[in-house]
Amino acid sequence: MYLDYKYYNTALRLLQISIESMVNICNHIISRKGFRRPKDLAIPF
């Protein structure tokens, strides 16, 4: 049972890091292209 929680928490953290990285990449692209900053994190996607 312990291992199930360990794998779940690891997968959850990796998902969080992946989403955060995608947001950062989108923000860099928006900045380089000279677009205005989005008001919401969902707008770049």
mmCIF entry with sequence, helices, sheets and N, C-alpha, C, O atoms, coordinates in Angstrom:
data_MODEL
# 
_entry.id   MODEL 
# 
_entity.id                         1 
_entity.type                       polymer 
_entity.pdbx_number_of_molecules   1 
# 
_entity_poly.entity_id                      1 
_entity_poly.type                           'polypeptide(L)' 
_entity_poly.nstd_linkage                   no 
_entity_poly.nstd_monomer                   no 
_entity_poly.pdbx_seq_one_letter_code       MYLDYKYYNTALRLLQISIESMVNICNHIISRKGFRRPKDLAIPF 
_entity_poly.pdbx_seq_one_letter_code_can   MYLDYKYYNTALRLLQISIESMVNICNHIISRKGFRRPKDLAIPF 
_entity_poly.pdbx_strand_id                 A 
# 
loop_
_entity_poly_seq.entity_id 
_entity_poly_seq.num 
_entity_poly_seq.mon_id 
_entity_poly_seq.hetero 
1 1  MET n 
1 2  TYR n 
1 3  LEU n 
1 4  ASP n 
1 5  TYR n 
1 6  LYS n 
1 7  TYR n 
1 8  TYR n 
1 9  ASN n 
1 10 THR n 
1 11 ALA n 
1 12 LEU n 
1 13 ARG n 
1 14 LEU n 
1 15 LEU n 
1 16 GLN n 
1 17 ILE n 
1 18 SER n 
1 19 ILE n 
1 20 GLU n 
1 21 SER n 
1 22 MET n 
1 23 VAL n 
1 24 ASN n 
1 25 ILE n 
1 26 CYS n 
1 27 ASN n 
1 28 HIS n 
1 29 ILE n 
1 30 ILE n 
1 31 SER n 
1 32 ARG n 
1 33 LYS n 
1 34 GLY n 
1 35 PHE n 
1 36 ARG n 
1 37 ARG n 
1 38 PRO n 
1 39 LYS n 
1 40 ASP n 
1 41 LEU n 
1 42 ALA n 
1 43 ILE n 
1 44 PRO n 
1 45 PHE n 
# 
_struct_asym.id          A 
_struct_asym.entity_id   1 
# 
_struct_conf.conf_type_id            HELX_P 
_struct_conf.id                      HELX_P1 
_struct_conf.pdbx_PDB_helix_id       AA1 
_struct_conf.beg_label_comp_id       TYR 
_struct_conf.beg_label_asym_id       A 
_struct_conf.beg_label_seq_id        2 
_struct_conf.pdbx_beg_PDB_ins_code   ? 
_struct_conf.end_label_comp_id       LYS 
_struct_conf.end_label_asym_id       A 
_struct_conf.end_label_seq_id        33 
_struct_conf.pdbx_end_PDB_ins_code   ? 
_struct_conf.beg_auth_comp_id        TYR 
_struct_conf.beg_auth_asym_id        A 
_struct_conf.beg_auth_seq_id         2 
_struct_conf.end_auth_comp_id        LYS 
_struct_conf.end_auth_asym_id        A 
_struct_conf.end_auth_seq_id         33 
_struct_conf.pdbx_PDB_helix_class    1 
_struct_conf.details                 ? 
_struct_conf.pdbx_PDB_helix_length   32 
# 
_struct_conf_type.id          HELX_P 
_struct_conf_type.criteria    ? 
_struct_conf_type.reference   ? 
# 
loop_
_atom_site.group_PDB 
_atom_site.id 
_atom_site.type_symbol 
_atom_site.label_atom_id 
_atom_site.label_alt_id 
_atom_site.label_comp_id 
_atom_site.label_asym_id 
_atom_site.label_entity_id 
_atom_site.label_seq_id 
_atom_site.pdbx_PDB_ins_code 
_atom_site.Cartn_x 
_atom_site.Cartn_y 
_atom_site.Cartn_z 
_atom_site.occupancy 
_atom_site.B_iso_or_equiv 
_atom_site.pdbx_formal_charge 
_atom_site.auth_seq_id 
_atom_site.auth_comp_id 
_atom_site.auth_asym_id 
_atom_site.auth_atom_id 
_atom_site.pdbx_PDB_model_num 
ATOM 1   N N  . MET A 1 1  ? 0.827  -1.191 0.000   1.00 0.00 ? 1  MET A N  1 
ATOM 2   C CA . MET A 1 1  ? 0.000  0.000  0.000   1.00 0.00 ? 1  MET A CA 1 
ATOM 3   C C  . MET A 1 1  ? 0.874  1.259  0.000   1.00 0.00 ? 1  MET A C  1 
ATOM 4   O O  . MET A 1 1  ? 0.548  2.238  -0.670  1.00 0.00 ? 1  MET A O  1 
ATOM 5   N N  . TYR A 1 2  ? 1.975  1.236  0.743   1.00 0.00 ? 2  TYR A N  1 
ATOM 6   C CA . TYR A 1 2  ? 2.850  2.412  0.809   1.00 0.00 ? 2  TYR A CA 1 
ATOM 7   C C  . TYR A 1 2  ? 3.405  2.771  -0.565  1.00 0.00 ? 2  TYR A C  1 
ATOM 8   O O  . TYR A 1 2  ? 3.485  3.945  -0.926  1.00 0.00 ? 2  TYR A O  1 
ATOM 9   N N  . LEU A 1 3  ? 3.785  1.748  -1.324  1.00 0.00 ? 3  LEU A N  1 
ATOM 10  C CA . LEU A 1 3  ? 4.365  2.014  -2.635  1.00 0.00 ? 3  LEU A CA 1 
ATOM 11  C C  . LEU A 1 3  ? 3.362  2.663  -3.574  1.00 0.00 ? 3  LEU A C  1 
ATOM 12  O O  . LEU A 1 3  ? 3.742  3.477  -4.415  1.00 0.00 ? 3  LEU A O  1 
ATOM 13  N N  . ASP A 1 4  ? 2.092  2.315  -3.442  1.00 0.00 ? 4  ASP A N  1 
ATOM 14  C CA . ASP A 1 4  ? 1.074  2.932  -4.292  1.00 0.00 ? 4  ASP A CA 1 
ATOM 15  C C  . ASP A 1 4  ? 1.025  4.438  -4.063  1.00 0.00 ? 4  ASP A C  1 
ATOM 16  O O  . ASP A 1 4  ? 0.960  5.210  -5.019  1.00 0.00 ? 4  ASP A O  1 
ATOM 17  N N  . TYR A 1 5  ? 1.054  4.857  -2.807  1.00 0.00 ? 5  TYR A N  1 
ATOM 18  C CA . TYR A 1 5  ? 1.033  6.286  -2.502  1.00 0.00 ? 5  TYR A CA 1 
ATOM 19  C C  . TYR A 1 5  ? 2.308  6.968  -2.981  1.00 0.00 ? 5  TYR A C  1 
ATOM 20  O O  . TYR A 1 5  ? 2.277  8.104  -3.453  1.00 0.00 ? 5  TYR A O  1 
ATOM 21  N N  . LYS A 1 6  ? 3.425  6.264  -2.855  1.00 0.00 ? 6  LYS A N  1 
ATOM 22  C CA . LYS A 1 6  ? 4.695  6.825  -3.298  1.00 0.00 ? 6  LYS A CA 1 
ATOM 23  C C  . LYS A 1 6  ? 4.664  7.072  -4.808  1.00 0.00 ? 6  LYS A C  1 
ATOM 24  O O  . LYS A 1 6  ? 5.061  8.143  -5.268  1.00 0.00 ? 6  LYS A O  1 
ATOM 25  N N  . TYR A 1 7  ? 4.202  6.102  -5.571  1.00 0.00 ? 7  TYR A N  1 
ATOM 26  C CA . TYR A 1 7  ? 4.125  6.260  -7.023  1.00 0.00 ? 7  TYR A CA 1 
ATOM 27  C C  . TYR A 1 7  ? 3.110  7.319  -7.414  1.00 0.00 ? 7  TYR A C  1 
ATOM 28  O O  . TYR A 1 7  ? 3.338  8.086  -8.350  1.00 0.00 ? 7  TYR A O  1 
ATOM 29  N N  . TYR A 1 8  ? 2.001  7.367  -6.711  1.00 0.00 ? 8  TYR A N  1 
ATOM 30  C CA . TYR A 1 8  ? 0.972  8.368  -6.989  1.00 0.00 ? 8  TYR A CA 1 
ATOM 31  C C  . TYR A 1 8  ? 1.518  9.768  -6.759  1.00 0.00 ? 8  TYR A C  1 
ATOM 32  O O  . TYR A 1 8  ? 1.346  10.651 -7.600  1.00 0.00 ? 8  TYR A O  1 
ATOM 33  N N  . ASN A 1 9  ? 2.175  9.974  -5.625  1.00 0.00 ? 9  ASN A N  1 
ATOM 34  C CA . ASN A 1 9  ? 2.720  11.298 -5.306  1.00 0.00 ? 9  ASN A CA 1 
ATOM 35  C C  . ASN A 1 9  ? 3.836  11.689 -6.269  1.00 0.00 ? 9  ASN A C  1 
ATOM 36  O O  . ASN A 1 9  ? 3.959  12.857 -6.638  1.00 0.00 ? 9  ASN A O  1 
ATOM 37  N N  . THR A 1 10 ? 4.642  10.723 -6.673  1.00 0.00 ? 10 THR A N  1 
ATOM 38  C CA . THR A 1 10 ? 5.697  10.997 -7.641  1.00 0.00 ? 10 THR A CA 1 
ATOM 39  C C  . THR A 1 10 ? 5.106  11.401 -8.986  1.00 0.00 ? 10 THR A C  1 
ATOM 40  O O  . THR A 1 10 ? 5.555  12.369 -9.601  1.00 0.00 ? 10 THR A O  1 
ATOM 41  N N  . ALA A 1 11 ? 4.102  10.661 -9.441  1.00 0.00 ? 11 ALA A N  1 
ATOM 42  C CA . ALA A 1 11 ? 3.452  10.984 -10.712 1.00 0.00 ? 11 ALA A CA 1 
ATOM 43  C C  . ALA A 1 11 ? 2.765  12.342 -10.646 1.00 0.00 ? 11 ALA A C  1 
ATOM 44  O O  . ALA A 1 11 ? 2.809  13.112 -11.605 1.00 0.00 ? 11 ALA A O  1 
ATOM 45  N N  . LEU A 1 12 ? 2.135  12.633 -9.524  1.00 0.00 ? 12 LEU A N  1 
ATOM 46  C CA . LEU A 1 12 ? 1.466  13.924 -9.356  1.00 0.00 ? 12 LEU A CA 1 
ATOM 47  C C  . LEU A 1 12 ? 2.469  15.070 -9.419  1.00 0.00 ? 12 LEU A C  1 
ATOM 48  O O  . LEU A 1 12 ? 2.211  16.087 -10.063 1.00 0.00 ? 12 LEU A O  1 
ATOM 49  N N  . ARG A 1 13 ? 3.591  14.914 -8.765  1.00 0.00 ? 13 ARG A N  1 
ATOM 50  C CA . ARG A 1 13 ? 4.617  15.963 -8.768  1.00 0.00 ? 13 ARG A CA 1 
ATOM 51  C C  . ARG A 1 13 ? 5.202  16.157 -10.168 1.00 0.00 ? 13 ARG A C  1 
ATOM 52  O O  . ARG A 1 13 ? 5.430  17.287 -10.599 1.00 0.00 ? 13 ARG A O  1 
ATOM 53  N N  . LEU A 1 14 ? 5.441  15.053 -10.872 1.00 0.00 ? 14 LEU A N  1 
ATOM 54  C CA . LEU A 1 14 ? 5.959  15.164 -12.235 1.00 0.00 ? 14 LEU A CA 1 
ATOM 55  C C  . LEU A 1 14 ? 4.962  15.857 -13.156 1.00 0.00 ? 14 LEU A C  1 
ATOM 56  O O  . LEU A 1 14 ? 5.361  16.611 -14.044 1.00 0.00 ? 14 LEU A O  1 
ATOM 57  N N  . LEU A 1 15 ? 3.681  15.612 -12.955 1.00 0.00 ? 15 LEU A N  1 
ATOM 58  C CA . LEU A 1 15 ? 2.653  16.303 -13.733 1.00 0.00 ? 15 LEU A CA 1 
ATOM 59  C C  . LEU A 1 15 ? 2.671  17.797 -13.439 1.00 0.00 ? 15 LEU A C  1 
ATOM 60  O O  . LEU A 1 15 ? 2.564  18.612 -14.355 1.00 0.00 ? 15 LEU A O  1 
ATOM 61  N N  . GLN A 1 16 ? 2.807  18.158 -12.166 1.00 0.00 ? 16 GLN A N  1 
ATOM 62  C CA . GLN A 1 16 ? 2.866  19.568 -11.784 1.00 0.00 ? 16 GLN A CA 1 
ATOM 63  C C  . GLN A 1 16 ? 4.073  20.257 -12.416 1.00 0.00 ? 16 GLN A C  1 
ATOM 64  O O  . GLN A 1 16 ? 3.961  21.370 -12.931 1.00 0.00 ? 16 GLN A O  1 
ATOM 65  N N  . ILE A 1 17 ? 5.215  19.597 -12.373 1.00 0.00 ? 17 ILE A N  1 
ATOM 66  C CA . ILE A 1 17 ? 6.432  20.168 -12.954 1.00 0.00 ? 17 ILE A CA 1 
ATOM 67  C C  . ILE A 1 17 ? 6.286  20.315 -14.463 1.00 0.00 ? 17 ILE A C  1 
ATOM 68  O O  . ILE A 1 17 ? 6.734  21.311 -15.031 1.00 0.00 ? 17 ILE A O  1 
ATOM 69  N N  . SER A 1 18 ? 5.664  19.336 -15.120 1.00 0.00 ? 18 SER A N  1 
ATOM 70  C CA . SER A 1 18 ? 5.463  19.401 -16.570 1.00 0.00 ? 18 SER A CA 1 
ATOM 71  C C  . SER A 1 18 ? 4.575  20.572 -16.959 1.00 0.00 ? 18 SER A C  1 
ATOM 72  O O  . SER A 1 18 ? 4.877  21.294 -17.909 1.00 0.00 ? 18 SER A O  1 
ATOM 73  N N  . ILE A 1 19 ? 3.487  20.762 -16.234 1.00 0.00 ? 19 ILE A N  1 
ATOM 74  C CA . ILE A 1 19 ? 2.576  21.869 -16.527 1.00 0.00 ? 19 ILE A CA 1 
ATOM 75  C C  . ILE A 1 19 ? 3.264  23.203 -16.289 1.00 0.00 ? 19 ILE A C  1 
ATOM 76  O O  . ILE A 1 19 ? 3.120  24.135 -17.080 1.00 0.00 ? 19 ILE A O  1 
ATOM 77  N N  . GLU A 1 20 ? 4.007  23.290 -15.201 1.00 0.00 ? 20 GLU A N  1 
ATOM 78  C CA . GLU A 1 20 ? 4.737  24.521 -14.896 1.00 0.00 ? 20 GLU A CA 1 
ATOM 79  C C  . GLU A 1 20 ? 5.759  24.829 -15.990 1.00 0.00 ? 20 GLU A C  1 
ATOM 80  O O  . GLU A 1 20 ? 5.932  25.987 -16.370 1.00 0.00 ? 20 GLU A O  1 
ATOM 81  N N  . SER A 1 21 ? 6.426  23.808 -16.488 1.00 0.00 ? 21 SER A N  1 
ATOM 82  C CA . SER A 1 21 ? 7.410  23.999 -17.557 1.00 0.00 ? 21 SER A CA 1 
ATOM 83  C C  . SER A 1 21 ? 6.754  24.468 -18.843 1.00 0.00 ? 21 SER A C  1 
ATOM 84  O O  . SER A 1 21 ? 7.289  25.335 -19.535 1.00 0.00 ? 21 SER A O  1 
ATOM 85  N N  . MET A 1 22 ? 5.594  23.900 -19.171 1.00 0.00 ? 22 MET A N  1 
ATOM 86  C CA . MET A 1 22 ? 4.879  24.337 -20.377 1.00 0.00 ? 22 MET A CA 1 
ATOM 87  C C  . MET A 1 22 ? 4.450  25.792 -20.268 1.00 0.00 ? 22 MET A C  1 
ATOM 88  O O  . MET A 1 22 ? 4.523  26.536 -21.246 1.00 0.00 ? 22 MET A O  1 
ATOM 89  N N  . VAL A 1 23 ? 4.004  26.200 -19.093 1.00 0.00 ? 23 VAL A N  1 
ATOM 90  C CA . VAL A 1 23 ? 3.615  27.601 -18.890 1.00 0.00 ? 23 VAL A CA 1 
ATOM 91  C C  . VAL A 1 23 ? 4.830  28.504 -19.054 1.00 0.00 ? 23 VAL A C  1 
ATOM 92  O O  . VAL A 1 23 ? 4.734  29.564 -19.673 1.00 0.00 ? 23 VAL A O  1 
ATOM 93  N N  . ASN A 1 24 ? 5.968  28.095 -18.507 1.00 0.00 ? 24 ASN A N  1 
ATOM 94  C CA . ASN A 1 24 ? 7.187  28.895 -18.638 1.00 0.00 ? 24 ASN A CA 1 
ATOM 95  C C  . ASN A 1 24 ? 7.622  29.016 -20.095 1.00 0.00 ? 24 ASN A C  1 
ATOM 96  O O  . ASN A 1 24 ? 8.024  30.092 -20.538 1.00 0.00 ? 24 ASN A O  1 
ATOM 97  N N  . ILE A 1 25 ? 7.543  27.919 -20.838 1.00 0.00 ? 25 ILE A N  1 
ATOM 98  C CA . ILE A 1 25 ? 7.912  27.950 -22.254 1.00 0.00 ? 25 ILE A CA 1 
ATOM 99  C C  . ILE A 1 25 ? 6.988  28.889 -23.019 1.00 0.00 ? 25 ILE A C  1 
ATOM 100 O O  . ILE A 1 25 ? 7.446  29.683 -23.840 1.00 0.00 ? 25 ILE A O  1 
ATOM 101 N N  . CYS A 1 26 ? 5.692  28.797 -22.750 1.00 0.00 ? 26 CYS A N  1 
ATOM 102 C CA . CYS A 1 26 ? 4.727  29.692 -23.409 1.00 0.00 ? 26 CYS A CA 1 
ATOM 103 C C  . CYS A 1 26 ? 5.033  31.151 -23.091 1.00 0.00 ? 26 CYS A C  1 
ATOM 104 O O  . CYS A 1 26 ? 4.972  32.009 -23.972 1.00 0.00 ? 26 CYS A O  1 
ATOM 105 N N  . ASN A 1 27 ? 5.360  31.430 -21.841 1.00 0.00 ? 27 ASN A N  1 
ATOM 106 C CA . ASN A 1 27 ? 5.675  32.808 -21.458 1.00 0.00 ? 27 ASN A CA 1 
ATOM 107 C C  . ASN A 1 27 ? 6.927  33.313 -22.165 1.00 0.00 ? 27 ASN A C  1 
ATOM 108 O O  . ASN A 1 27 ? 6.991  34.482 -22.544 1.00 0.00 ? 27 ASN A O  1 
ATOM 109 N N  . HIS A 1 28 ? 7.918  32.450 -22.347 1.00 0.00 ? 28 HIS A N  1 
ATOM 110 C CA . HIS A 1 28 ? 9.125  32.852 -23.066 1.00 0.00 ? 28 HIS A CA 1 
ATOM 111 C C  . HIS A 1 28 ? 8.813  33.145 -24.531 1.00 0.00 ? 28 HIS A C  1 
ATOM 112 O O  . HIS A 1 28 ? 9.309  34.121 -25.093 1.00 0.00 ? 28 HIS A O  1 
ATOM 113 N N  . ILE A 1 29 ? 7.999  32.305 -25.140 1.00 0.00 ? 29 ILE A N  1 
ATOM 114 C CA . ILE A 1 29 ? 7.627  32.522 -26.542 1.00 0.00 ? 29 ILE A CA 1 
ATOM 115 C C  . ILE A 1 29 ? 6.846  33.823 -26.690 1.00 0.00 ? 29 ILE A C  1 
ATOM 116 O O  . ILE A 1 29 ? 7.105  34.607 -27.603 1.00 0.00 ? 29 ILE A O  1 
ATOM 117 N N  . ILE A 1 30 ? 5.898  34.048 -25.800 1.00 0.00 ? 30 ILE A N  1 
ATOM 118 C CA . ILE A 1 30 ? 5.100  35.277 -25.836 1.00 0.00 ? 30 ILE A CA 1 
ATOM 119 C C  . ILE A 1 30 ? 5.997  36.498 -25.678 1.00 0.00 ? 30 ILE A C  1 
ATOM 120 O O  . ILE A 1 30 ? 5.821  37.503 -26.366 1.00 0.00 ? 30 ILE A O  1 
ATOM 121 N N  . SER A 1 31 ? 6.955  36.402 -24.771 1.00 0.00 ? 31 SER A N  1 
ATOM 122 C CA . SER A 1 31 ? 7.868  37.518 -24.534 1.00 0.00 ? 31 SER A CA 1 
ATOM 123 C C  . SER A 1 31 ? 8.746  37.789 -25.755 1.00 0.00 ? 31 SER A C  1 
ATOM 124 O O  . SER A 1 31 ? 8.935  38.944 -26.139 1.00 0.00 ? 31 SER A O  1 
ATOM 125 N N  . ARG A 1 32 ? 9.278  36.741 -26.360 1.00 0.00 ? 32 ARG A N  1 
ATOM 126 C CA . ARG A 1 32 ? 10.151 36.910 -27.524 1.00 0.00 ? 32 ARG A CA 1 
ATOM 127 C C  . ARG A 1 32 ? 9.413  37.463 -28.733 1.00 0.00 ? 32 ARG A C  1 
ATOM 128 O O  . ARG A 1 32 ? 9.968  38.237 -29.512 1.00 0.00 ? 32 ARG A O  1 
ATOM 129 N N  . LYS A 1 33 ? 8.164  37.062 -28.880 1.00 0.00 ? 33 LYS A N  1 
ATOM 130 C CA . LYS A 1 33 ? 7.372  37.536 -30.021 1.00 0.00 ? 33 LYS A CA 1 
ATOM 131 C C  . LYS A 1 33 ? 6.861  38.953 -29.808 1.00 0.00 ? 33 LYS A C  1 
ATOM 132 O O  . LYS A 1 33 ? 6.378  39.587 -30.746 1.00 0.00 ? 33 LYS A O  1 
ATOM 133 N N  . GLY A 1 34 ? 6.963  39.454 -28.580 1.00 0.00 ? 34 GLY A N  1 
ATOM 134 C CA . GLY A 1 34 ? 6.547  40.822 -28.296 1.00 0.00 ? 34 GLY A CA 1 
ATOM 135 C C  . GLY A 1 34 ? 5.066  40.983 -28.028 1.00 0.00 ? 34 GLY A C  1 
ATOM 136 O O  . GLY A 1 34 ? 4.541  42.096 -28.068 1.00 0.00 ? 34 GLY A O  1 
ATOM 137 N N  . PHE A 1 35 ? 4.389  39.881 -27.755 1.00 0.00 ? 35 PHE A N  1 
ATOM 138 C CA . PHE A 1 35 ? 2.964  39.961 -27.435 1.00 0.00 ? 35 PHE A CA 1 
ATOM 139 C C  . PHE A 1 35 ? 2.775  40.460 -26.012 1.00 0.00 ? 35 PHE A C  1 
ATOM 140 O O  . PHE A 1 35 ? 3.694  40.396 -25.195 1.00 0.00 ? 35 PHE A O  1 
ATOM 141 N N  . ARG A 1 36 ? 1.575  40.960 -25.719 1.00 0.00 ? 36 ARG A N  1 
ATOM 142 C CA . ARG A 1 36 ? 1.318  41.411 -24.356 1.00 0.00 ? 36 ARG A CA 1 
ATOM 143 C C  . ARG A 1 36 ? 1.131  40.201 -23.438 1.00 0.00 ? 36 ARG A C  1 
ATOM 144 O O  . ARG A 1 36 ? 0.808  39.099 -23.880 1.00 0.00 ? 36 ARG A O  1 
ATOM 145 N N  . ARG A 1 37 ? 1.340  40.442 -22.187 1.00 0.00 ? 37 ARG A N  1 
ATOM 146 C CA . ARG A 1 37 ? 1.282  39.377 -21.193 1.00 0.00 ? 37 ARG A CA 1 
ATOM 147 C C  . ARG A 1 37 ? -0.162 38.913 -20.979 1.00 0.00 ? 37 ARG A C  1 
ATOM 148 O O  . ARG A 1 37 ? -1.056 39.745 -20.828 1.00 0.00 ? 37 ARG A O  1 
ATOM 149 N N  . PRO A 1 38 ? -0.403 37.589 -20.965 1.00 0.00 ? 38 PRO A N  1 
ATOM 150 C CA . PRO A 1 38 ? -1.768 37.098 -20.758 1.00 0.00 ? 38 PRO A CA 1 
ATOM 151 C C  . PRO A 1 38 ? -2.233 37.309 -19.322 1.00 0.00 ? 38 PRO A C  1 
ATOM 152 O O  . PRO A 1 38 ? -1.434 37.275 -18.385 1.00 0.00 ? 38 PRO A O  1 
ATOM 153 N N  . LYS A 1 39 ? -3.532 37.528 -19.164 1.00 0.00 ? 39 LYS A N  1 
ATOM 154 C CA . LYS A 1 39 ? -4.095 37.729 -17.829 1.00 0.00 ? 39 LYS A CA 1 
ATOM 155 C C  . LYS A 1 39 ? -4.312 36.415 -17.091 1.00 0.00 ? 39 LYS A C  1 
ATOM 156 O O  . LYS A 1 39 ? -4.376 36.388 -15.862 1.00 0.00 ? 39 LYS A O  1 
ATOM 157 N N  . ASP A 1 40 ? -4.426 35.324 -17.849 1.00 0.00 ? 40 ASP A N  1 
ATOM 158 C CA . ASP A 1 40 ? -4.746 34.025 -17.279 1.00 0.00 ? 40 ASP A CA 1 
ATOM 159 C C  . ASP A 1 40 ? -3.749 32.991 -17.805 1.00 0.00 ? 40 ASP A C  1 
ATOM 160 O O  . ASP A 1 40 ? -3.251 33.132 -18.921 1.00 0.00 ? 40 ASP A O  1 
ATOM 161 N N  . LEU A 1 41 ? -3.455 31.965 -17.026 1.00 0.00 ? 41 LEU A N  1 
ATOM 162 C CA . LEU A 1 41 ? -2.508 30.948 -17.467 1.00 0.00 ? 41 LEU A CA 1 
ATOM 163 C C  . LEU A 1 41 ? -3.059 30.078 -18.588 1.00 0.00 ? 41 LEU A C  1 
ATOM 164 O O  . LEU A 1 41 ? -2.281 29.468 -19.320 1.00 0.00 ? 41 LEU A O  1 
ATOM 165 N N  . ALA A 1 42 ? -4.364 30.005 -18.741 1.00 0.00 ? 42 ALA A N  1 
ATOM 166 C CA . ALA A 1 42 ? -4.965 29.160 -19.775 1.00 0.00 ? 42 ALA A CA 1 
ATOM 167 C C  . ALA A 1 42 ? -4.925 29.811 -21.153 1.00 0.00 ? 42 ALA A C  1 
ATOM 168 O O  . ALA A 1 42 ? -5.055 29.111 -22.157 1.00 0.00 ? 42 ALA A O  1 
ATOM 169 N N  . ILE A 1 43 ? -4.752 31.103 -21.229 1.00 0.00 ? 43 ILE A N  1 
ATOM 170 C CA . ILE A 1 43 ? -4.809 31.820 -22.509 1.00 0.00 ? 43 ILE A CA 1 
ATOM 171 C C  . ILE A 1 43 ? -3.712 31.372 -23.486 1.00 0.00 ? 43 ILE A C  1 
ATOM 172 O O  . ILE A 1 43 ? -4.018 31.194 -24.665 1.00 0.00 ? 43 ILE A O  1 
ATOM 173 N N  . PRO A 1 44 ? -2.458 31.180 -23.067 1.00 0.00 ? 44 PRO A N  1 
ATOM 174 C CA . PRO A 1 44 ? -1.434 30.768 -24.035 1.00 0.00 ? 44 PRO A CA 1 
ATOM 175 C C  . PRO A 1 44 ? -1.706 29.412 -24.677 1.00 0.00 ? 44 PRO A C  1 
ATOM 176 O O  . PRO A 1 44 ? -1.218 29.140 -25.773 1.00 0.00 ? 44 PRO A O  1 
ATOM 177 N N  . PHE A 1 45 ? -2.464 28.574 -24.020 1.00 0.00 ? 45 PHE A N  1 
ATOM 178 C CA . PHE A 1 45 ? -2.734 27.247 -24.568 1.00 0.00 ? 45 PHE A CA 1 
ATOM 179 C C  . PHE A 1 45 ? -3.914 27.293 -25.483 1.00 0.00 ? 45 PHE A C  1 
ATOM 180 O O  . PHE A 1 45 ? -4.300 26.268 -26.046 1.00 0.00 ? 45 PHE A O  1 
# 
